[in-house]
């Protein structure tokens, strides 16, 4: 009864606000026209301005630009529907965003030491990135892995490597982000992580963290010639989500990856729309399997990329929460409050980092990180200035942590919730972003849904077209990049200490594999893999069978090769 009364009060308040403001809005509109004629005319050029996503930007915004907004319906309060102002009532006053710097290079033992360095200096969660052979599903001694082991990420071959990676790390106290990218890798490494925790005697309900686990990373922006078909990859994505929703109550089994889509070539609108379309497809599939929406939706999470268009990126974050709440409430009829919450991690934009004058990247990343906080992110990675060259050095990684700590403690932006709310420009832009996100989701669904637009190559063409146009704009100077095409650098040589990957990583990992295969019970491994192979052709969740295989010390590469054999391979559509 109290909720109905509150809703009635809100509706009455919204109507009264509109009635009371009608005359004021008419006056402002009239005065705005006068201002244009008397004050502005002749003082501004004819050039039109647009956001990075192509949204027209006016010279000035006034109350008439948000005259159709209903505060309670379209904005509301933090921690309440529609969550535009934040998913938690007190936001950063209650809990600061997680400082989560990505680390990953060499052997698991090498990355373990970097974890400990970051945590010692203020990181509040771990985030691991994998090397290319691991991401693609090859063991370190596979010919396909030669020359790439431990480069640009850490090498993981077996459960023993996962144990070494997290040795001395309190995984029952801090959250663990695992940047697995592909679902085929996710299901294996998540199984290893869970099995490791059980071997340590850690209750699964104490594990908190996130897997990336997005089939678009394999089928749309992947880098392997051996790619699982979209339907198979999507199935594995859903298997991990279903398993975690039943066994890991604090774990986010997916982080719908708008980030890498944006790096490949999308607008901010397309980035969010594709990620939400993926979440919609996931929800429909898991419901088909017999799950209820509130069984899993409360643990779905997202991953945004924040570029340089400061206000558009803030509006994107706010709009994403608005659209997600609408999807969960009105499309899926989700009842659990947490199912309505759009929780997301942010990484600043790697594609904006330049090799010329690399110290400029500190400023870029700081501004993007500030936008993430003003947009209400739950966790943040600030790119290091040298990431255009290689993995960060300890010095550059420390600067990234300090950047986040400065935002948290010295700027005071965390002291109040959603401080840009009420800005005529930001509110107008938020609503326009939300409209365009909804429209793009509708276009995807009109073409058969996300899996279909991947299979057909439509999404690949969308990405390629935008990436091509952006590169043309850079080359023409229309898109200005300081030090590159705007006041180009006159430095003849850039001085930066480039991180050197451990040269012994490949030989170390190969030797580990040799010893593992000697000491394990290979009959037990073969039996576990035989059962898994059979289950690939049944309508069942594969996670329990993968877990049995990794406990028998089957390697990542052995399981991935099984997937390639049973599901077949898929060729990227020509664009």
NORGI-V643607 format. One record per residue. PHI is phi in radians with two decimals (NA if undefined). Layout:
((PHI) (PHI))
This chain:
((NA) (-1.12) (-1.14) (-1.12) (-1.13) (-1.09) (-1.11) (-1.10) (-1.10) (-1.12) (-1.12) (-1.11) (-1.07) (-1.10) (-1.13) (-1.11) (-1.05) (-1.15) (-1.13) (-1.16) (-1.63) (-1.01) (-1.16) (-1.09) (-1.13) (-1.07) (-1.14) (-1.11) (-1.06) (-1.14) (-1.18) (-1.14) (-1.11) (-1.06) (-1.04) (-1.10) (-1.35) (-1.63) (-1.88) (-1.63) (-0.93) (1.49) (-1.83) (-2.24) (-1.34) (-1.56) (-1.06) (-1.73) (-1.99) (-2.39) (-1.28) (-1.07) (-1.60) (1.53) (-1.44) (-1.06) (-1.99) (-1.37) (-1.16) (-2.54) (-2.01) (-2.36) (-0.98) (-1.20) (-1.39) (-2.24) (-1.14) (-1.59) (-1.29) (-1.83) (-0.95) (-1.22) (-1.44) (-1.81) (-2.24) (1.28) (-1.98) (-1.10) (1.39) (-2.32) (-0.96) (-1.63) (1.18) (-1.01) (-1.57) (2.32) (-1.45) (-2.10) (-1.02) (-1.79) (0.74) (-1.31) (-1.18) (-1.49) (-2.74) (-1.17) (-1.04) (-1.23) (-1.49) (-2.28) (-1.51) (-1.17) (-2.46) (2.92) (-2.95) (1.11) (-1.50) (-0.99) (-1.14) (-1.12) (-1.20) (-1.01) (-1.19) (-1.19) (-0.91) (-1.15) (-1.12) (-1.14) (-1.11) (-1.08) (-1.78) (2.03) (-1.09) (-2.01) (-2.83) (-1.80) (-2.55) (-1.97) (-1.96) (-1.73) (-1.29) (-1.10) (-1.03) (-1.15) (-1.02) (-1.47) (1.57) (-2.12) (-1.22) (-1.15) (-1.71) (-1.34) (-0.94) (-1.13) (-1.58) (-1.00) (1.49) (-2.09) (-1.19) (1.34) (-1.75) (1.10) (2.92) (-1.60) (-1.59) (-2.23) (-1.97) (-2.64) (-1.07) (-1.09) (-1.21) (-1.14) (-1.09) (-1.21) (-1.07) (-1.84) (-1.07) (1.36) (-1.71) (-1.35) (-1.18) (-1.56) (-2.08) (-2.12) (-1.47) (-2.15) (-1.68) (-2.08) (-1.46) (-1.53) (1.06) (-1.45) (-1.02) (-1.11) (-1.44) (-0.98) (-1.07) (-1.36) (-1.28) (-1.09) (-1.07) (-1.11) (-1.11) (-1.14) (-1.10) (-1.06) (-1.07) (-1.11) (-1.12) (-1.42) (1.40) (-1.54) (-1.04) (-1.10) (-1.22) (-1.61) (-1.38) (-2.27) (2.83) (-2.56) (-1.81) (-1.27) (0.98) (-2.18) (-1.14) (-1.15) (-1.18) (-1.54) (-1.76) (-2.17) (-2.17) (-1.31) (-2.27) (-1.93) (-1.37) (-1.90) (-2.06) (-1.19) (-1.06) (-0.92) (-1.15) (-1.20) (-1.13) (-1.12) (-1.04) (-1.13) (-0.98) (-1.22) (-1.04) (-1.11) (-1.14) (-1.11) (-1.07) (-1.16) (-1.12) (-1.65) (-2.22) (-2.23) (-1.12) (-1.88) (-1.75) (-1.69) (-1.39) (-2.66) (-2.26) (-0.97) (-1.63) (-1.18) (-0.97) (-1.24) (-1.06) (-1.13) (-1.12) (-1.29) (2.44) (-2.46) (-1.40) (-1.07) (-1.12) (-1.11) (-0.95) (-1.23) (-1.10) (-1.14) (-1.13) (-1.21) (-1.07) (-1.13) (-1.12) (-1.13) (-1.09) (-1.05) (-1.07) (-1.12) (-1.18) (-1.21) (-1.16) (-1.01) (-1.33) (1.84) (-1.44) (-1.64) (-0.95) (-1.36) (-1.23) (-2.28) (-1.10) (-1.22) (-1.94) (-1.31) (-2.41) (-2.34) (-2.43) (-1.88) (-1.92) (-1.86) (-1.57) (-1.54) (-1.31) (-0.90) (-1.27) (-1.10) (-1.19) (-1.12) (-1.10) (-1.04) (-1.06) (-1.19) (-1.16) (-1.08) (-1.17) (-1.10) (-1.16) (-1.11) (-1.03) (-1.10) (-1.09) (-1.19) (-1.32) (-1.63) (-1.61) (-1.84) (0.97) (-1.17) (-1.82) (-1.20) (-0.94) (-1.21) (-1.17) (-1.54) (-1.56) (-1.52) (-1.76) (-2.54) (-1.72) (-2.16) (-2.09) (-1.16) (-1.36) (-1.10) (-1.20) (-1.50) (-1.33) (-2.00) (-1.35) (-1.32) (0.77) (-1.08) (-1.18) (-1.07) (-1.13) (-1.11) (-1.16) (-1.01) (-1.15) (-1.14) (-1.15) (-1.14) (-1.13) (-1.09) (-1.07) (-1.07) (-1.24) (-1.13) (-1.53) (1.55) (-1.17) (-1.57) (-2.64) (-2.58) (-2.08) (-1.74) (-1.02) (-1.49) (-1.12) (-1.70) (-1.23) (-1.26) (-1.79) (-2.96) (-1.08) (-1.15) (-1.33) (-1.05) (-1.11) (-1.22) (-1.12) (-1.15) (-1.08) (-1.15) (-1.12) (-1.10) (-1.05) (-1.13) (-1.18) (-1.12) (-1.05) (-1.21) (-1.99) (-1.88) (-1.62) (1.15) (-1.25) (-1.52) (-1.40) (-2.35) (-1.42) (0.82) (-1.14) (-1.59) (-1.03) (1.64) (-1.11) (-0.97) (-1.18) (-1.14) (-1.18) (-1.10) (-1.17) (-1.06) (-1.16) (-1.19) (-1.08) (-1.06) (-1.06) (-1.21) (-1.09) (-1.06) (-1.10) (-1.25) (-1.05) (-1.08) (-1.14) (-1.03) (-1.25) (-1.18) (-1.73) (1.86) (1.75) (-1.13) (-1.06) (-1.15) (-1.25) (-1.33) (-1.04) (-1.37) (1.58) (-1.06) (-1.16) (-1.07) (-1.17) (-1.03) (-1.16) (-1.09) (-1.12) (-1.20) (-1.07) (-1.13) (-1.14) (-1.12) (-1.12) (-1.10) (-1.15) (-1.19) (-1.16) (-1.44) (1.58) (-1.09) (-1.72) (-1.52) (-2.25) (-1.07) (1.54) (-1.81) (-2.12) (-2.14) (0.86) (-0.94) (-1.08) (-1.76) (-1.22) (-1.35) (-2.58) (-1.48) (-1.81) (-2.61) (-1.38) (-1.52) (-1.11) (-1.87) (-1.25) (-1.03) (-1.25) (-1.55) (-1.03) (-1.13) (-1.15) (-1.11) (-1.18) (-1.10) (-1.17) (-1.03) (-1.13) (-1.04) (-1.16) (-1.08) (-1.20) (-1.30) (-1.61) (-1.34) (-1.50) (-1.15) (-1.13) (-1.15) (-1.10) (-1.08) (-1.12) (-1.10) (-1.22) (-1.14) (-1.13) (-1.06) (-1.02) (-1.14) (-1.21) (-1.04) (-1.85) (-2.05) (-1.47) (-2.34) (-1.37) (-1.45) (-0.99) (-1.05) (-1.36) (-1.15) (-1.06) (-1.09) (-1.17) (-1.25) (-1.18) (-1.46) (1.30) (-1.12) (-1.57) (-0.98) (-1.10) (-1.16) (-1.22) (-1.14) (-1.12) (-1.05) (-1.05) (-1.11) (-1.24) (-1.48) (-1.65) (1.44) (-2.03) (-2.34) (-1.71) (-1.01) (-1.13) (-1.22) (-1.96))
